[in-house]
Amino acid sequence: MGNFITFPELLLWLPLLAGIACFFFKGQSAKTWATFASLVVLAISVISLFYADSQYKSYNVVNYYWMKQIGNSFYVGLDSTGRLLTFLTAIAFPVIFIATQKNNYKNPGAFYGLMLLAQSGLMGVFVSMDALLFYFFWELALIPVYFLCSKWGGEKRIQATFKFFVYTFAGSLLMLIGILYVYMHTGQRTFEDGTVTAHSFALASFMNTTLGIAEQNWVFWLFFVAFAIKMPVFPFHTWQPDTYDQSPTSVTMVLSGVMVKMGLFGVIRWLIPVVPAAALNFSNIVIILCIIGILYASCIAMVQDNIKKLIAWSSIAHIGLMCAALFTFSELSVQGAMIQMFSHGINIIGMWIVVDILERQTGIKNISQLGGVAHKAPVLTIFLVIIALANIALPLTNAFVGEFMMFGGLFKANPWYAIAAGVSIILAAVYTLRMIQKVFYGEVVPATAGIKDISFGEKTALFGLVAFIFLFGVMPQPMIDFTKEALKNILAVAQ
């Protein structure tokens, strides 16, 4: 067990060790170290894509003894869903570091160290094949973000961070109760050294647990509430807009681009395969909650003057659609949701980069106080328009494919679901185009008179994201093929 270094181990340990080391760096050297470490992690993630076939299983799965007396092991692996989201995580951090090179933080060693620790935690969530290990990394991903928000956030960061902590802690506690309950109903496990335990935390053992319908029903809600808070899904969403607004924009990029995918991933990896009967029983309730959230968030986004909160509410609507698609158990919509998880991460990080540039140069977040940016920063405007149109799923952009597939599956499940959720397409176009018009076009206002166009680092980060937008918008087949294998567990429920 665990005789050599594998891809999931490298994706875990490199950002963890680099993050610890970063605490000893000062000033610009901390930024440079964090950027370098994140680029190394990205290189490893890219290489792992070429070793995804079953013949390379020994490179992608490793299982160490760890608290074996309770049936627990350090079991990590990369399947197609995990590989997709670790790749997104690996892309996000160097893009964020490069795009925010001009941002200065007090005690940068601690800031970038905590960012890398958050990356390690996220990687751990996406590669864990053991329930207790999954919970450990779930918490590890959240703790650095809590400190990042509370120390480097805005004026109201304490209230926002407290709300974030209460919501996430409550959800984590519910999930832990669910994990322990399922664990007590798993079968015996025998380790290679002969150790025999009464129960097991392994994913396979959780999936083979035979819980009664009544037991599945309440276990479902223990897990779902934890995942719904993280996504977030209505009515568990109220922590998100304030947290996104008050967090440093670099941290908001991590929260919005990657961390919300923890909830969707939990549904795919742990919720539906472990309690399939309950997932079917409550699928309509979940879809209705998601659609309410989609329309509610879209309507609030339409009247937002704060550009950060507008994007936050927009993100709630997008995630709600992905969650609804997962609970149709349709191959088309489930695969569309997985593709959209990646596409949304790319697009929303691009949106936040533009917001960060505007806020750093003007100190303003209100749309009504901005205008005429296109006259002062034409290159920034071009990037923003492309990313914003991708965010509303314009054809030939990456989000179009996933969104089309999700709506196709929703329509197949119930046409009224698709019609109701489809209203959000119109609303998204309205608030996005309104934001572009008011902020970037029209007359230059005093707040934007001194804006300068973007730097080389910002151009590089945005160009990379735009390349992904067009690449997967024009050639979506590689992404479709890549996500097919991940459909097996979740679609088995509907059989």
TISEDREN-428347 format. One record per residue (C-alpha): x, y negated, z negated. Coordinates in steps of 0.02 Angstrom, whole numbers, padded with zeros to 5 digits, always signed. Each point is the difference from the previous one (the first is absolute). Example, Ala and Ser with C-alpha at 12.3 -4.5 7.8 and 13.67 -1.06 7.14 Angstrom:
2
+00615+00225-00390+00069-00172+00033
***
This chain:
495
+00000+00000+00000+00074-00166+00054+00169+00054+00068+00029-00151+00111-00055-00179+00029-00161-00020+00099-00085-00147+00084-00129-00028-00139+00139-00001-00130+00098-00130+00097-00154-00108+00021-00028+00009-00187+00173-00015-00075+00080-00129+00113-00120-00144-00039-00004+00054-00183+00189-00003-00020+00016-00156+00109-00132-00086-00106+00090+00040-00162+00164-00061+00075-00084-00160+00061-00027-00059-00180+00189-00027-00010+00007-00113+00154-00022-00188-00004-00057-00131+00125+00012+00035+00185+00089+00164-00028-00159+00074-00077-00098-00043+00158+00137+00072+00111+00012+00160-00102-00190+00026-00001-00012-00030+00187+00144+00119+00036-00072+00136-00112-00173-00017+00080+00075+00014+00175+00090+00161-00051-00167+00069-00063-00081-00049+00165+00138+00089+00098-00030+00159-00101-00188-00011+00028+00025-00021+00188+00119+00150+00005-00128+00105-00095-00125-00028+00141+00109+00107+00112-00002+00143-00127-00188+00013-00025-00025+00172+00079-00032+00153-00108+00171+00071+00046+00078-00140-00104-00103+00036-00156+00158+00019-00106+00043-00182+00040-00172-00063-00053-00049+00099-00155+00093+00028-00164-00056+00070-00167+00104-00022-00158-00035+00072-00172-00073-00138-00108-00101+00032-00158-00037+00175+00064-00069+00052-00170-00161-00093+00045-00002+00055+00182+00074-00161+00067+00143-00021+00124+00085-00141+00094-00085+00051+00163+00012-00127+00141-00028+00017+00186-00041-00091+00160-00155+00051+00096-00069-00105+00142-00104-00115-00112+00143-00026-00121+00123-00027+00141-00112-00132+00079-00016-00098-00162+00182+00017-00052+00044-00067+00172-00116-00148-00028+00079-00029-00172+00174+00012+00075-00045-00130+00133-00087-00119-00119+00140-00036-00123+00141-00052+00119-00126-00103+00100-00055-00087-00160+00179-00030-00058+00056-00067+00170-00154-00111+00023+00016-00076-00174+00187-00032-00002-00032-00185-00029-00102+00032-00157+00095-00031-00160-00046+00086-00163+00063-00022-00176+00105+00151-00048+00002+00074+00177+00087+00158-00059-00150+00046-00107-00125-00051+00136+00078+00103+00138+00039+00142-00120-00183+00012-00048-00051-00006+00184+00112+00149+00039-00067+00094-00151-00176-00031+00067+00056+00072+00167+00067+00155-00088-00165+00022-00091-00099-00016+00161+00110+00128+00086-00028+00117-00148-00189-00015+00014+00005+00046+00184+00116+00151-00019-00063+00077-00162-00067+00178+00015-00028+00016-00188-00144-00087-00091+00098-00054-00154+00142-00063+00110-00128-00094+00106-00065-00085-00157+00177-00043-00057+00040-00087+00164-00172-00082+00005+00046-00089-00161+00180-00032+00054-00063-00093+00154-00116-00110-00104+00114-00049-00145+00129-00100+00102-00141-00091+00090-00076-00049-00167+00164-00082-00055+00027-00080+00171-00171-00081-00006+00008-00054-00182+00175-00078+00010+00010-00074+00176-00184-00035+00037-00101-00161+00010-00073-00111-00135-00143+00119-00040+00108+00155+00010-00031+00056-00180-00189+00012+00021+00016+00083+00171+00132+00123-00060-00100+00045-00156-00151+00039+00107+00108+00102+00119+00074+00096-00147-00169+00038-00080-00076+00064+00162+00149+00106+00051+00031+00069-00175-00183+00050-00018+00005+00085+00170+00163+00090-00041-00071+00062-00165-00154+00071+00087+00109+00086+00129+00110+00076-00136-00155+00072-00085-00053+00074+00166+00173+00073+00032+00005+00082-00171-00175+00072+00019+00038+00078+00169+00169+00061-00067-00089+00096-00139-00101+00092+00133+00147+00049+00110+00068+00176+00006+00161+00076-00063+00167-00054+00075+00160+00103+00010+00165-00089+00030+00147+00077+00092+00097+00026-00162-00143+00104-00071-00082-00135-00107-00188+00024-00004-00120-00140-00047-00187+00006-00028-00035-00149+00114+00084-00101+00138+00009-00180+00059+00047+00050+00179-00108-00072+00140-00037+00175+00067-00062+00054-00172-00113-00153-00012-00072+00036+00173-00035+00181-00047-00089-00044-00163-00179+00064-00007-00099-00134-00090-00189+00007-00010-00106-00128+00089-00039-00094-00161+00184-00003-00047+00052-00060+00172-00128-00139-00006+00071-00086-00154+00182+00039+00044-00033-00083+00167-00044-00165-00084+00152+00007-00114+00114+00008+00152-00104-00110+00115-00012-00147-00120+00190+00000-00020+00025+00003+00188-00142-00125+00032+00081-00126-00118+00164+00015+00091-00073-00019+00176-00108-00097-00060-00180+00048+00042-00157-00092-00056-00040-00021-00145+00177+00033-00066+00079-00139+00103-00009-00156-00108+00181+00009-00059+00070-00014+00176-00030-00179+00066+00070-00085-00155+00149+00119-00010+00042-00027+00184-00017-00188-00021+00107-00014-00157+00135+00128+00043+00160-00053+00091-00041+00024+00184+00136+00132+00017-00089+00102-00133-00169-00032+00081+00071+00074+00161+00042+00160-00095-00169+00005-00086-00100-00033+00158+00107+00089+00129+00049+00158-00092-00065+00018-00177-00185+00000+00046+00038+00154+00107+00033+00096-00162-00188+00009-00028-00038+00060+00177+00143+00124-00011-00068+00064-00166-00168+00034+00083+00083+00097+00141+00129+00097-00103-00087+00028-00167-00183-00046-00007-00085+00085+00147+00105+00161+00001-00017+00025-00189-00187-00036-00020-00071+00028+00176-00179+00038-00051-00013-00160-00101+00079-00099+00142-00139+00060+00114-00134-00033-00132+00053-00180-00028+00060-00043+00176-00154-00105+00041+00013-00097-00163+00184-00037+00032-00033-00054+00180-00142-00116-00055+00112-00078-00134+00135-00025+00131-00120-00082+00123-00066-00116-00136+00179-00047-00038+00042-00027+00184-00144-00121+00026+00019-00085-00169+00188-00028+00022-00023-00060+00179-00132-00128-00052+00108-00067-00141+00150-00010+00118-00103-00110+00116-00021-00135-00133+00176+00007-00073+00107-00156+00004+00148+00086-00085+00094+00088+00140+00075+00132-00117-00172+00047-00067-00070+00004+00177+00128+00133+00048-00031+00092-00164-00187+00013+00034+00037+00049+00179+00108+00142-00064-00142+00063-00112-00112+00011+00154+00130+00096+00100+00037+00124-00139-00186+00027-00029-00020+00054+00180+00144+00124-00015-00074+00075-00158-00172+00017+00079+00078+00085+00151+00086+00130-00111-00167+00051-00077-00083+00037+00167+00110+00156+00013+00003-00028+00187+00163+00041+00088-00014-00159+00103-00026-00120-00145+00117+00086-00123+00141-00006+00126-00046-00180+00040+00012-00044-00186+00174+00075-00012+00059-00095+00154-00078-00158-00069+00091+00018-00166+00163-00023+00092-00065-00135+00118-00080-00100-00140+00163+00003-00097+00094-00072+00148-00129-00134+00039-00036-00060-00177+00185-00017-00043+00018-00108+00157-00144-00110-00058+00078-00020-00172+00169-00047+00075-00083-00144+00093-00091-00054-00159+00164+00006-00097+00086-00111+00129-00142-00127-00007-00008-00001-00191+00189-00017-00018+00009-00147+00120-00157-00093-00053-00039+00061-00176-00183+00011+00053-00118+00149+00012-00161-00091+00044-00056+00010+00182-00086-00168-00011+00165-00087-00039+00096+00076+00146-00007-00029+00187+00102-00022+00159+00133+00129-00045+00011+00052+00184+00074-00170+00044+00141+00023-00126+00028+00188+00004-00053+00072+00168+00095+00165-00020-00081+00031-00170-00169-00036+00079+00026+00126+00139+00045+00136-00124-00148-00044-00112-00125+00006+00143+00062+00171+00057-00003+00073-00176-00169-00077-00042-00078+00068+00159+00073+00171-00042-00075-00015-00173-00173-00016+00076+00035+00150+00114+00014-00083+00170+00021+00131+00139+00183+00042+00043+00051-00033-00180+00039+00136-00127-00156-00025-00107-00120+00025+00146+00031+00186+00017-00026+00043-00183-00151-00114-00019-00083+00069+00157+00023+00178-00065-00067-00045-00173-00157-00080+00070-00024+00148+00116+00002+00119-00148-00115-00112-00103-00124-00008+00144+00003+00189+00015-00033+00017-00188-00139-00130-00002-00028-00136+00131-00062-00120-00134+00166+00012-00091+00092-00050+00158-00120-00142+00037+00011-00071-00176+00189+00014-00008+00013-00066+00178-00065-00169-00056+00168-00023-00084+00084-00005+00172-00094-00159+00041+00030-00075-00172+00186+00041+00009+00014-00087+00168-00090-00153-00071+00107-00026-00156+00163+00045+00087-00025-00115+00149-00061-00138-00116+00160+00015-00102+00108-00006+00158-00094-00151+00066+00005-00102-00159+00177+00040-00056+00095+00011+00164-00094-00111+00121-00072-00175-00004+00093-00153-00059+00155+00007-00108-00041-00048-00180+00122-00072-00129+00024+00169-00083+00061+00081+00161+00097-00147+00072+00165+00066-00068-00022+00183+00049+00145+00079+00094-00011+00151+00113+00052+00169-00065+00178+00058-00031+00091+00144+00084-00038+00120-00143-00185-00042+00004-00004+00019+00189+00086+00169-00015-00125+00065-00129-00152-00063+00095+00067+00062+00168+00021+00174-00074-00180+00002-00061-00067-00066+00166+00098+00137+00090-00092+00131-00104-00166-00088+00037+00022+00016+00188+00090+00167-00001-00138+00094-00090-00135-00105+00084+00057+00047+00175+00065+00175-00040-00103+00069-00146+00022+00184+00046+00158+00031-00104-00091-00063-00155-00154+00106+00042+00107+00155+00022+00097-00036-00159-00156-00009-00109-00085+00158+00066+00084+00116-00125-00060-00105-00146-00182+00033+00046+00003+00182-00056-00032-00019-00186-00126-00140+00007-00101+00072+00145-00006+00173-00078-00127-00075-00120-00127-00023+00137+00015+00177+00065
***
